[in-house]
Amino acid sequence: MAVPLANAPLTTDRLLVRPWRHDDAERMLDIMSRVEVTKWLGDGAPYVMRDLDEAHARIDRLAERSATPPLLYWAVEVRATGQVAGSVLLLTLPNAEDGEVEIGWHLHPDSQGRGYATEAAAALMAHGFAGGLPEIHALTHLDNAPSQNVCRKLGMHDLGVVERWYDGPSQHFLITAQEWRARH
């Protein structure tokens, strides 16, 4: 892997991708207390956040998980309004034997359907590949068509169903650094 970049905030035409801050805790709670958001995250039954203390603790954990560039789990802020739309992440997959990295996103329902996930994820992919990642994976629940569409918009290949990193089946998408550079 090449020398990693610093995890400096990423800017797109409409978005600022930056670390979660403690003054974002109420918005994080609003996002993560919604089963319509959390049902797509991780394994098993959705876990909904219960209170602001939990949001503050999560913000601290996300800062720790984002300490090794180019990996991060950050807020997606709409530049025009300053409102946090959701999160985007680039992290090592659970139980990864070869250090495989996944990209992911989740947005508040009031921010969905506007292209924010694709825009933020594209910025994050560019960041990850510039930081030396050879490839990036995405895993979705089998019935998460909106996230699968984002994967396709990002140029990721649908590799079918896997049961490798998470309990149960996931739809597996992949793009390599070489493919990304050829498109951009």
Disulfide bonds with the S-S distance in Angstrom:
none
